[in-house]
């Protein structure tokens, strides 16, 4: 009788250990979740830094009309009447274009 009771207790302990290590919410799931969270925090930090730079740049644009005009000229190729705009490409292999 004691042997059967001992084997039943060992089986119960083994089942609980299996659930602890491999079951839902077990140790392996917890470690995988911690790794996922740390990777997401790194990604979020990079995005937050980028957003901070954009906000800083927008604050600069709001404060200076000259800076806003320069950016509009560069990005939108805007020109004033009787003005010639020459756009130089980023790479040297592309041809130079001009607008009048």
ChimeraX commands (.cxc) that place a marker at each C-alpha (Angstrom):
marker #1 position 0.00,0.00,0.00 radius 0.5
marker #1 position 2.83,2.37,0.87 radius 0.5
marker #1 position 4.51,1.71,-2.49 radius 0.5
marker #1 position 1.33,2.60,-4.37 radius 0.5
marker #1 position 0.87,5.74,-2.29 radius 0.5
marker #1 position 4.50,6.70,-2.89 radius 0.5
marker #1 position 4.14,6.17,-6.67 radius 0.5
marker #1 position 0.92,8.21,-6.75 radius 0.5
marker #1 position 2.60,11.07,-4.87 radius 0.5
marker #1 position 5.60,10.93,-7.22 radius 0.5
marker #1 position 3.25,11.04,-10.22 radius 0.5
marker #1 position 1.40,14.05,-8.79 radius 0.5
marker #1 position 4.68,15.86,-8.12 radius 0.5
marker #1 position 5.86,15.06,-11.67 radius 0.5
marker #1 position 2.62,16.46,-13.12 radius 0.5
marker #1 position 3.00,19.66,-11.11 radius 0.5
marker #1 position 6.63,20.00,-12.19 radius 0.5
marker #1 position 5.67,19.54,-15.82 radius 0.5
marker #1 position 3.00,22.23,-15.51 radius 0.5
marker #1 position 5.49,24.53,-13.77 radius 0.5
marker #1 position 8.10,24.22,-16.51 radius 0.5
marker #1 position 6.16,23.58,-19.72 radius 0.5
marker #1 position 2.55,24.50,-19.00 radius 0.5
marker #1 position 0.69,27.67,-19.94 radius 0.5
marker #1 position 2.28,30.55,-18.07 radius 0.5
marker #1 position 5.16,28.33,-17.01 radius 0.5
marker #1 position 8.81,29.22,-16.70 radius 0.5
marker #1 position 9.61,28.84,-20.43 radius 0.5
marker #1 position 6.62,30.98,-21.44 radius 0.5
marker #1 position 7.64,33.58,-18.89 radius 0.5
marker #1 position 11.21,33.78,-20.24 radius 0.5
marker #1 position 9.96,34.05,-23.83 radius 0.5
marker #1 position 7.59,36.84,-22.81 radius 0.5
marker #1 position 10.38,38.72,-21.00 radius 0.5
marker #1 position 12.57,38.53,-24.13 radius 0.5
marker #1 position 9.72,39.76,-26.29 radius 0.5
marker #1 position 9.06,42.67,-23.92 radius 0.5
marker #1 position 12.73,43.71,-23.86 radius 0.5
marker #1 position 12.90,43.68,-27.68 radius 0.5
marker #1 position 9.71,45.74,-27.90 radius 0.5
marker #1 position 11.07,48.24,-25.36 radius 0.5
marker #1 position 14.19,48.71,-27.51 radius 0.5
marker #1 position 12.04,49.26,-30.59 radius 0.5
marker #1 position 9.83,51.70,-28.71 radius 0.5
marker #1 position 12.86,53.64,-27.49 radius 0.5
marker #1 position 14.17,54.02,-31.05 radius 0.5
marker #1 position 10.76,55.25,-32.20 radius 0.5
marker #1 position 10.51,57.64,-29.26 radius 0.5
marker #1 position 13.93,59.10,-30.08 radius 0.5
marker #1 position 12.85,59.59,-33.70 radius 0.5
marker #1 position 9.62,61.25,-32.59 radius 0.5
marker #1 position 11.53,63.57,-30.27 radius 0.5
marker #1 position 13.76,64.65,-33.17 radius 0.5
marker #1 position 10.72,65.33,-35.33 radius 0.5
marker #1 position 9.08,67.37,-32.58 radius 0.5
marker #1 position 12.28,69.39,-32.10 radius 0.5
marker #1 position 12.48,70.05,-35.83 radius 0.5
marker #1 position 8.84,71.13,-35.94 radius 0.5
marker #1 position 9.47,73.54,-33.08 radius 0.5
marker #1 position 12.37,75.01,-35.06 radius 0.5
marker #1 position 10.15,75.38,-38.13 radius 0.5
marker #1 position 7.44,77.13,-36.14 radius 0.5
marker #1 position 9.95,79.59,-34.75 radius 0.5
marker #1 position 11.66,80.60,-38.00 radius 0.5
marker #1 position 9.93,81.61,-41.23 radius 0.5
marker #1 position 13.27,81.54,-43.08 radius 0.5
marker #1 position 13.88,77.94,-42.07 radius 0.5
marker #1 position 10.35,76.98,-43.14 radius 0.5
marker #1 position 10.89,78.67,-46.52 radius 0.5
marker #1 position 14.23,76.93,-47.02 radius 0.5
marker #1 position 12.72,73.55,-46.26 radius 0.5
marker #1 position 9.78,74.16,-48.60 radius 0.5
marker #1 position 12.17,75.19,-51.37 radius 0.5
marker #1 position 14.26,72.08,-50.87 radius 0.5
marker #1 position 11.50,69.50,-50.54 radius 0.5
marker #1 position 8.83,70.97,-52.83 radius 0.5
marker #1 position 11.08,72.77,-55.34 radius 0.5
marker #1 position 9.18,76.04,-54.84 radius 0.5
marker #1 position 10.40,79.14,-56.66 radius 0.5
marker #1 position 9.64,82.85,-56.62 radius 0.5
marker #1 position 8.60,84.78,-59.76 radius 0.5
marker #1 position 11.54,85.52,-62.10 radius 0.5
marker #1 position 13.74,83.09,-60.20 radius 0.5
marker #1 position 15.61,80.08,-61.52 radius 0.5
marker #1 position 15.94,77.02,-59.31 radius 0.5
marker #1 position 18.67,74.52,-59.95 radius 0.5
marker #1 position 18.18,71.20,-58.18 radius 0.5
marker #1 position 21.32,69.17,-57.65 radius 0.5
marker #1 position 20.69,65.44,-57.26 radius 0.5
marker #1 position 21.84,63.56,-54.20 radius 0.5
marker #1 position 24.02,61.23,-56.24 radius 0.5
marker #1 position 26.50,62.47,-58.84 radius 0.5
marker #1 position 25.34,60.11,-61.64 radius 0.5
marker #1 position 21.91,61.77,-62.14 radius 0.5
marker #1 position 21.63,64.72,-64.53 radius 0.5
marker #1 position 21.15,68.28,-63.27 radius 0.5
marker #1 position 17.68,69.74,-63.81 radius 0.5
marker #1 position 16.41,73.31,-63.70 radius 0.5
marker #1 position 13.08,75.11,-63.53 radius 0.5
marker #1 position 12.19,78.59,-64.59 radius 0.5
marker link #1:1,2 radius 0.2
marker link #1:2,3 radius 0.2
marker link #1:3,4 radius 0.2
marker link #1:4,5 radius 0.2
marker link #1:5,6 radius 0.2
marker link #1:6,7 radius 0.2
marker link #1:7,8 radius 0.2
marker link #1:8,9 radius 0.2
marker link #1:9,10 radius 0.2
marker link #1:10,11 radius 0.2
marker link #1:11,12 radius 0.2
marker link #1:12,13 radius 0.2
marker link #1:13,14 radius 0.2
marker link #1:14,15 radius 0.2
marker link #1:15,16 radius 0.2
marker link #1:16,17 radius 0.2
marker link #1:17,18 radius 0.2
marker link #1:18,19 radius 0.2
marker link #1:19,20 radius 0.2
marker link #1:20,21 radius 0.2
marker link #1:21,22 radius 0.2
marker link #1:22,23 radius 0.2
marker link #1:23,24 radius 0.2
marker link #1:24,25 radius 0.2
marker link #1:25,26 radius 0.2
marker link #1:26,27 radius 0.2
marker link #1:27,28 radius 0.2
marker link #1:28,29 radius 0.2
marker link #1:29,30 radius 0.2
marker link #1:30,31 radius 0.2
marker link #1:31,32 radius 0.2
marker link #1:32,33 radius 0.2
marker link #1:33,34 radius 0.2
marker link #1:34,35 radius 0.2
marker link #1:35,36 radius 0.2
marker link #1:36,37 radius 0.2
marker link #1:37,38 radius 0.2
marker link #1:38,39 radius 0.2
marker link #1:39,40 radius 0.2
marker link #1:40,41 radius 0.2
marker link #1:41,42 radius 0.2
marker link #1:42,43 radius 0.2
marker link #1:43,44 radius 0.2
marker link #1:44,45 radius 0.2
marker link #1:45,46 radius 0.2
marker link #1:46,47 radius 0.2
marker link #1:47,48 radius 0.2
marker link #1:48,49 radius 0.2
marker link #1:49,50 radius 0.2
marker link #1:50,51 radius 0.2
marker link #1:51,52 radius 0.2
marker link #1:52,53 radius 0.2
marker link #1:53,54 radius 0.2
marker link #1:54,55 radius 0.2
marker link #1:55,56 radius 0.2
marker link #1:56,57 radius 0.2
marker link #1:57,58 radius 0.2
marker link #1:58,59 radius 0.2
marker link #1:59,60 radius 0.2
marker link #1:60,61 radius 0.2
marker link #1:61,62 radius 0.2
marker link #1:62,63 radius 0.2
marker link #1:63,64 radius 0.2
marker link #1:64,65 radius 0.2
marker link #1:65,66 radius 0.2
marker link #1:66,67 radius 0.2
marker link #1:67,68 radius 0.2
marker link #1:68,69 radius 0.2
marker link #1:69,70 radius 0.2
marker link #1:70,71 radius 0.2
marker link #1:71,72 radius 0.2
marker link #1:72,73 radius 0.2
marker link #1:73,74 radius 0.2
marker link #1:74,75 radius 0.2
marker link #1:75,76 radius 0.2
marker link #1:76,77 radius 0.2
marker link #1:77,78 radius 0.2
marker link #1:78,79 radius 0.2
marker link #1:79,80 radius 0.2
marker link #1:80,81 radius 0.2
marker link #1:81,82 radius 0.2
marker link #1:82,83 radius 0.2
marker link #1:83,84 radius 0.2
marker link #1:84,85 radius 0.2
marker link #1:85,86 radius 0.2
marker link #1:86,87 radius 0.2
marker link #1:87,88 radius 0.2
marker link #1:88,89 radius 0.2
marker link #1:89,90 radius 0.2
marker link #1:90,91 radius 0.2
marker link #1:91,92 radius 0.2
marker link #1:92,93 radius 0.2
marker link #1:93,94 radius 0.2
marker link #1:94,95 radius 0.2
marker link #1:95,96 radius 0.2
marker link #1:96,97 radius 0.2
marker link #1:97,98 radius 0.2
marker link #1:98,99 radius 0.2
marker link #1:99,100 radius 0.2
view
